[in-house]
Structures are given as C-alpha cells and as structure tokens.
C-alpha cells in the first residue's frame, strides 16, 4: 500500500472495455506529513475519493484482479481507502478535517 494524495481526475472519450463506468484519478505518493514522495500515476477509485483527499493505493496487479473481478486488468493501481488521520510517533501528522 502507498499513501497518496489525489491531484486530479482522468477524463477520456474512450476506455478499455473493462474500465467503462470506473472513475480514474491522478494520485501522487506522499510521506506521512504530506510531502511529495514520488511521481504521479493513475489509479481506479473504488471508494469515491475526492480530489485533494489523502488515500491508500494498492499498487500491484493481483489486487486489481481480485477486487475488479477481471482476469487481466489494464491497470494495477486501486484506491482502496480514504485516510482520515495519520499518526507518527504519537503525534497527528494529518487529519482530514484539518486539511485546507
């Protein structure tokens, strides 16, 4: 699992048939305090996340096979949780209600 922040939504006129009706978001890995920690990539939204939300992303193909019920999904990253709070060393590093 990778902690990420959603930065946008991907819109397309044509999608692979297995992705029709599925929302795809642009996500960026972040550290526990929200600092960028990698390059952006695309992930299927399975939890109705919003742009700007902190999310957990499962970034490996087997979960996509299991959760989407597809034999060979064309994408390997799934948003599986919206994060409410991140605690580091006993201190709150992020709380959704406090986010700008």
VOGU-3710 file (C-alpha; in Angstrom, 3 decimals, decimal comma):
1> xxxxxxxxxx> 0,000/0,000/0,000  1,134/3,512/-0,795  -0,030/6,688/0,929  -1,028/9,164/-1,789  -2,877/12,401/-2,384  -5,351/12,680/-5,242  -4,406/15,539/-7,556  -6,912/15,277/-10,380  -9,311/13,198/-12,400  -8,518/11,493/-15,692
11> xxxxxxxxxx> -11,162/12,022/-18,370  -11,182/10,115/-21,633  -13,546/9,653/-24,543  -12,536/6,015/-24,949  -11,553/3,497/-22,288  -10,627/-0,145/-22,256  -13,955/-2,022/-22,042  -13,158/-3,268/-18,526  -12,738/0,330/-17,300  -16,022/1,719/-18,596
21> xxxxxxxxxx> -18,003/3,220/-15,748  -14,963/3,336/-13,470  -13,517/6,609/-12,231  -9,776/7,062/-12,648  -7,882/9,576/-10,523  -4,385/11,007/-10,717  -2,512/10,275/-7,471  0,861/11,355/-6,097  2,722/9,390/-3,410  3,283/11,417/-0,215
31> xxxxxxxxxx> 5,052/10,805/3,072  3,179/10,755/6,393  3,298/14,552/6,611  2,027/15,061/3,044  5,322/15,904/1,337  5,666/14,557/-2,224  7,389/11,172/-2,285  7,262/10,085/-5,926  5,821/10,623/-9,364  2,124/10,816/-10,163
41> xxxxxxxxxx> 0,285/7,826/-11,612  -3,287/6,721/-12,331  -5,474/4,646/-10,012  -9,043/3,361/-10,181  -11,192/4,935/-7,479  -13,079/2,191/-5,609  -14,098/4,329/-2,596  -15,454/7,600/-4,057  -12,398/9,673/-3,142  -12,279/13,347/-3,997
51> xxxxxxxxxx> -9,526/15,461/-5,481  -7,256/16,557/-2,636  -8,030/13,537/-0,440  -5,270/11,524/1,190  -5,779/7,898/0,133  -4,257/4,427/0,362  -3,435/2,903/-3,006  -2,858/-0,779/-3,606  -0,208/-0,669/-6,332  0,109/-4,257/-7,525
61> xxxxxxxxxx> -1,781/-6,242/-10,120  -3,162/-9,150/-8,090  -5,430/-6,891/-6,008  -6,840/-5,386/-9,203  -7,637/-8,886/-10,443  -9,384/-9,765/-7,167  -11,227/-6,510/-6,486  -12,315/-5,795/-10,059  -13,081/-9,416/-10,926  -11,037/-9,218/-14,127
71> xxxxxxxxxx> -8,588/-11,810/-15,453  -6,181/-9,290/-16,956  -6,965/-5,710/-15,862  -5,267/-2,951/-17,896  -4,383/-1,056/-14,693  -2,726/-2,237/-11,499  -3,425/0,576/-9,029  -6,603/0,848/-6,957  -7,615/3,473/-4,407  -8,858/1,301/-1,549
81> xxxxxxxxxx> -9,283/3,758/1,331  -9,722/7,443/2,122  -7,421/8,342/5,031  -8,910/10,260/7,942  -5,846/10,514/10,190  -2,108/9,761/10,031  -0,256/9,451/13,328  3,554/9,486/13,508  5,389/8,888/16,781  2,263/9,551/18,818
91> xxxxxxxxxx> 1,547/12,872/17,092  -1,093/13,610/14,479  0,692/14,310/11,177  -2,527/14,635/9,171  -6,218/14,896/9,985  -8,705/15,113/7,131  -10,891/17,732/8,843  -7,832/19,976/9,365  -6,724/19,822/5,714  -7,040/23,060/3,715
//
